[in-house]
Amino acid sequence: MPKDRLGIATTHFEYDAFGRRIRKLNGSYASTDFPWDGMRLVQETYHDHQGEEALAYLYEANSYVPLARIDQGKPAANDADARDAVYYFHNDVSGLPEELTDADGELVWQARYKVWGNAVQEEWVARVSHRPDPAWREVQAAVLAPTHAPRPQNLRFQGQYLDRETGLHYNTFRYYDPDIGRFVNPDPIGLAGGNNLYQYAPNPVSWIDPWGWSCSSDAKELAENLRNRPSVDYRAHHIVMSNSKDPRMIALRQQMEDLGIPLNGAKNGAWLPKDANSRLTGDLSTAHSGE
């Protein structure tokens, strides 16, 4: 990234009235625009002195799990060689992208992560010409195909976008640090969401938080519906987890919806002590620290 005469690189972010990030400005040399469909990022358009490139994202229905990325753009305004391509996501059980393949099914990008989403290895796979012209077979077979390096793959946990300038993941309403597995901004509803103001999730495999507040906002709504908190040290917890990716939880949530049972309704919740020392006399319920 270009720096000023003091060696400082500056990035500015712009947001709309709903809190969605709509633009990133990297000094005076480049910018990225972010169009949205509701609360899902559907495109990013990168502008610099070489031209413009647009990346469109397709997701699973009613989900933040990415399915495909469509690249369009040119290396320069006067260059007729458009850089168009379609890539397909291959994700882990939590929806975290691990591989991209092209329209031919060839692997073009891959990454390995630590458990909280920090990439420890990431690479675009070089392509070699497999279909040389017969007249030039001996020459072309040993030459790397002239390929365009695609824009970086920045999608991470569902609803997260990696800012390579900071190493943080933009998580719609908060920023997430994958090095420590926690948000860097406190819970916007404060202690109403629990004592742990910076927690991402109880675990990153079966829980998701696409907006950076869904765990806490669901818990707050559940607490309001449960009422009559036994003690300030008791927390509202869902019987059927509100945002778990476990197939069993997904099936149960669908059954609840079919039966007209609200996910955050009192029938799907219980007050639990945050630890054994907080349990009231005579209460035999299990303590739960995942707040």
C-alpha angles and dihedrals in degrees: 000000000000114000134202124250090279092055093251123138115204128199124187126199128203127199136193128232091274093056095254116140109242104171143025120198119198101197112287098314105068144015138184125209121205118204117193139205103208104307097338123096105233103172146007123201117199120203128190140137091288095058137262135313126188125200117194122195129212121197140193112271113281090357145097093227107119119231106175144359123213116202123200129169150093130252090230138004093250096043116101093197101101117200101226122160143145121222128189124216124230109194138185123242092280093052095257110148113243102165143014123206128190130232089279092055092250119145110249104163136021139172140186122209142194115242095270095051104269109144111231094176130022131163146159108230115236116239125220124204106259096173108053120172108265092237091057100033097122092049101040098043091074097043125093111243111252100251135172116239104237124227112276119276101241104167113114131159111002109295093011129119122190116234103204090194091067105015089235127123116235103226101185099255100020140025120246127209110211091192091069100021093236141102118259091213121065122247106283091224092052121210091349085083094050138280094286101080096176103042117129098195140319087260132353097225103065100019131069134184109189095174100039092245109050095107092052097040092051090050091049092051091046091051091052090052095045094050123175097072106204093218140348086254093061122094132203112246131182121240090206103037113246101221108013117136091210106126090228092056092047090052092048092049089052090051090050090051091049090052093046095245111148114235091225095037123122091253089065098048147069138186111243129181113249091229141356093267091057095055113117120235110278094015111126096180120126117262114241123198098179097108 
